[in-house]
Amino acid sequence: MSLLPFENLKARAKRALDTRIARCDPLLHGIGFDSEAACLALIPCAVLDDDERASLRTMARNARDGSDLAQRARMHAEANRSDWSQWLQRIRQTGHHRINQWDVRCVKGLIAHFPECVSQRQRRAAIACHVDDETDAWMLAFADAPRRTEIGP
């Protein structure tokens, strides 16, 4: 059985989201997006009106995040320019907020959305949740899968 604090799982899910967002970034990857879904994530930025773009610039200007994406978004906003990075930063902030709000009772759903935050074995394992007596933190207990036995003559 392996144990994992639920907050660690949420931190891994945020990193997985950040990795997916990085694959959408046209400055890092030009037009060579890794999938159609990554490209589709950027389309809403292209159809924003002036007020919405101004709102994104304001959000980017006020962001206190130290990531490369946030810094690039802030740099363009301070120059009063609109940029893809501002839209991606908004997606990132919204995603992180939603992951922070995720409840332990829906842990399977979180893993389904971000399977890369656990190992293959943990994805298939039964999960039990309990509160750690010492830290009052939610813990996830992944049951060890029974080994396959070969049936033969």
N, C-alpha and C positions, 0 to 999 in steps of 0.2 A: 504494500500500500504506500502510495506517495501522498504527501501533504503539500498544499500550496495555499498561502493566504489569498483570500478573494481580492484584496486590494492589489496584490502582485499580478493577478490575472488581468485586472482592469488596466494596470500599467502596461502590460504586454499588449493588450488590445489597442491601447493608444499608440504604441510604437508600430503596431501592424498597420493602423490607419495612416500614420505618418509615412510609412514606407509606400503604401498605395498612393498617397497624395504625391509623393516625390516622383512616382512613375508617370504622373499626369503633367509634370512641370515641363512646359515647352522650352524653357531656357536650359534645362539640363539635358533634355532629350530631343530637342528640335521637333521635327514632325514625326519622328519615329516612335510614336506611342506604343506601349506594349500590348494594348488591347483596344478594341472598340469602346469598351466601357470607360477606359481612362480618357479617351478623347471626348466621349459624350459628357463627362463630368465638367468639361470646360465650356460647353456650348452656352449654358445660361449666362456666362460672363459676356458673351458676344451680343446678347439681346437685351442688356440692361439699358434703361434710359439714363439721362443725365443725373437725375436725383438719386437713383440707385447707385450709380458710380460714385457720386459725391459721398453717399453714406458709407460705401466700402472704403473710400479714402480716409474718411474720418475714423472708422473702426481701425484701420491699419495704423494711422497716426497715433492712436491712443493705446494700442496693444503694448503690453509689457513683456511679451514673450521674447525669449532670446534666441529662438531658432533662426536658421538661415532664411527660411521662408518669411518669417515675420520681419526680419531686418530688411529684406528686399522689398517687401510690401510697404514698410514704413518709409524707406528711401524714396520710392516712387510717389507715395502720398505726400511727403514733405515737398517734393518737386511739383506737386499738384498734377501728377500724371496718373492715369488709370493703367493698371497692369494685371495680367493673369494672376500674379502672386497674391493680389488682394482678394480675389475670389477664392483661391485655394486656401488662403488663411481663414477666410470665413467658414469654409467647409471644415477645416481643421478644428477651429474653435467650437463649432456646433457639434462635431463628432465627439470631441473630448468632453464637452458638457453632457452629452447624452450617455457616454460611457460612465462618467462619474455618477450619474443618476441611476444606473443599472442596479437592480436588486438581486441579491444572492439567490432568491428563489427561481430566477430565470437564467441561471448559469449556463444551462445547455444552449439557450438561445444566443448568449454571448459567444460561446465557443463555435456555434454554427455560423455566426457572422464573421468571426475572426479565428478560423481553425488553426492558423499558424501560431497562435499564442499558447498552444499546448502541443505535446508530442503526439505522434500517431497512436501510441499505446493509450495515452490519456483520453484521446477522442473516442476510443471504443470502450473505455472503462465505465463502470457504474460509479456515480459520484454521490458521496454523502457530505452534507454540510453540517458543521457544528461550530459553536462559539468556543474559542480557546479560553480556558479559565484564567490564565495568567494575563493575557493581553486584551481580552474582550473583543478580539478580532474574529471575523468569520474565517473559517478554515475549510478548504475543500479536500476531501479525502478521495483519491482515485483508487478504486479497488484493482488489485492485480488481476489481470485476465488469466483464466486457467490455461495452462499449456495445452496445445493440441497434441493428442496422442495418436500415434499411427496405429491403425487397425490392420492387421495383416495375418497371414497364416501362421 
